[in-house]
Amino acid sequence: MGFLDILVFVLFVIAVIAIGLWKSRGEQTRSEHGAQDYFLAGRGLTWWLVGFSLIAANISTEQFVGMSGQAANWLGMAIASYEWMAAITLVVVAFLFLPKFLKSGIYTIPEFLEYRYNTFARTVMAFSTLIILVGVPTASVIYSGAKVITVNFQGQTILGLDLGSITVGCWIIGTLAAVYVFAGGLKACAWADLIQGSALIAGGVVIAFLAMRALGSADPTALAATATTAVKPEDLAGVGAFERLRMLNSGPWDVGKLHMVKPDTDPQIPWTALIVGLWIPNFFYWGLNQYITQRTLGSKSLAEGQRGIMFAAFLKLLIPFVVVIPGILAFNLFNNDLRAEGTRKNGPILEAFHKGEQVVFPFAEDFAKLNPELAAQIYAHNVQLVGATAETGSDLGAEELARANAEVIRQGTEKQIKAATALVGYDYDAAFPTLIAKLLHPGSGLKGFVLAAIFGAVVSSLASMLNSSSTIFAMDLYRKVKPDASQFQLVTVGRICVVVFVLIAMIIAPMLDDPEFGGIFTFIQEFQGFISPGILAIFLFGVLVHRAPRSCGTVGLILNPVLYGFLKWADRIPGFGKTQLAADLAGLAFLNRMAVCFFVVLAVLTVMRLAMPMPKPVELPVNQKINLESKSDVKVWGVLVTLATLALYVIFW
């Protein structure tokens, strides 16, 4: 970074934090409203603060690193379903969940379960939400933010700290975010989000524009080597960037990167997931995820909250154009750099292999394709160590070799043989950071602005997660143990939780650099499946089935993680694990696994409702201090967002 870049970066970060803290100054110290001010911004957020805050809390390096990386890999535009389906999800949330939540006056999503079901259901959800929130998205955002630092600052140090180290990056990101949320609470987050959300979208637009411009002038021969189907270099000569994007990434729907659908055998987003599976994490995330819904719970009125949600839904339609498309372009333009990042990650693993360590070595298909002889040697080592009977590695293609090696690894796991970290051909999570490093030249101030916007997004999302985690602990757990706790005590406990939770997340975050997790975005989505289908099922029952018995909440929360874990690790269960049924269950894409859990839980709850109906519906508390009147313009915007989403699916189907 040049001097101007550093100056812009520092001034932007200081300005954002200062404005957030200034806007929230002193509010949480008022004894009669301390907790409400600190955790819910005094329930005074207007629609534009709600909308930008939702987007800034959501869009972070989870998208710019994780989603962009998945787009650079084989998924391409299919990963955009997380964004475009979210737009329709938000419309439903605005009319189905938000009125119920604001009317009851809750601080947290688990709190609603106590009113509708029982205290035990609230406690179970609070604990499970805390574990997932701190261990998965919070740690993931810290890791992905550190990923941007390490790719852009390789070989540089500050105060003796190596900025190329993923661990150092994690501790820098986590510490700064903790200081910020510790001081300001939700209102500081919301005002900072207003600036950071705008800057983040602007920075993404800049990167997308520069990437398209680079594509238009890139060497046709180098580009042709990255095409999903055979393309001649001479066909790429003399055509513009948009036509090059289409030619390089089109093709049959099962291989082309510009399609929204993938085969039903795809391990991440099979077309079947678009029918049911993908809706589950979407509705859970936008309607029942504390760190997102906390913004809407702080709305000034129902109308303001609904307008803010519609605004966020419109912005979600734009995100794939500044995240997913650049990810696809990153592979077309800089696949050699992604390969170099992969080689760097492979270094310690290959060193262990050449030393003859007695462990098995997994590898990805792209590693076998780029290093066929080495992959065959590793495969032979694994076969000999495990004592498996297998074909000769040199007789297999890359796809067959990777599949055969995975089977040998599985056999080794059953024999308690330790497996090393998986070898990769490319580091796809480095796609967006590489675009920043290659397209933004030092000295103009532009690189400083984009890095500041992304850094701000990391801090914003992380601060939101920490604030929500501390809210759940203080309001759902601590206040139940000490119901007479003062407002000051609740805020103090919340601040202590911020420190504890960020320390836990910073310890976990560097571990996510392991390729076994399959990319940061997949890691986040898959592990939330342990709670999301069950929580969504019991909330739908709680809102729509008024005479469902109170025990439904407890049963749904406990049944889902047990069932999800059974499906995920069916092939590891002694005896049963060797059957074909176990192999089929373990081979389910995680979104299909979520769908199975969701429908099983719904079926069980339905039986309970039929067998033990409540004599009369539960009466929820009513918050008399908030305006619960909706407005007609909200419905119009809801229809427009839905139609725009459907049009985008038609275009990219």
Secondary structure, 3 states (H helix, E strand, C coil): CCHHHHHHHHHHHHHHHHHHHHHCCCHHHCCCCHHHHHHHHHHCECHHHHHHHHHHHHCCHHHHHHHHHHHHCCCHHHHHHHHHHHHHHHHHHHHHCHHHHHHHCCCCHHHHHHHHCCHHHHHHHHHHHHHHHHHHHHHHHHHHHHHHHHHHCCCCEECCEECCCHHHHHHHHHHHHHHHHHHHHHHHHHHHHHHHHHHHHHHHHHHHHHHHHHHHHCCHHHHHCCCCCCCCHHHHCCCCHHHHHHHHHCCCCCCCCCCCCCCCCCCCCCHHHHCCCCHHHHHHHHHHCHHHHHHHHCECEHHHHHHHHHHHHHHHHHHHHHHHHHHHHHHHHHHHHHHHHHHHHHHHHHHHHHCCCCCECCECHHHHHHCHHHHHHHHHHHHHHHCCCCCCHHHCCHHHHHHHHHHHHHHHHHCCCCECCCECCCCHHHHHHHHHHHHCCCCCCHHHHHHHHHHHHHHHHHHHHHHHHHHHHHHHHHHHHCCCCCHHHHHHHHHHHHHHHHHHHHHHHHHHHCHHHCCHHHHHHHHHCCCHHHHHHHHHHHHHCCCCCCHHHHHHHHHHHHHHHHHHCHHHCCCHHHCHHHHHHHCCCHHHHHHHHHHHHHHHHHHHHHHCCCCCCCCCCCCCCCECCCCHHHHHHHHHHHHHHHHHHHHHC
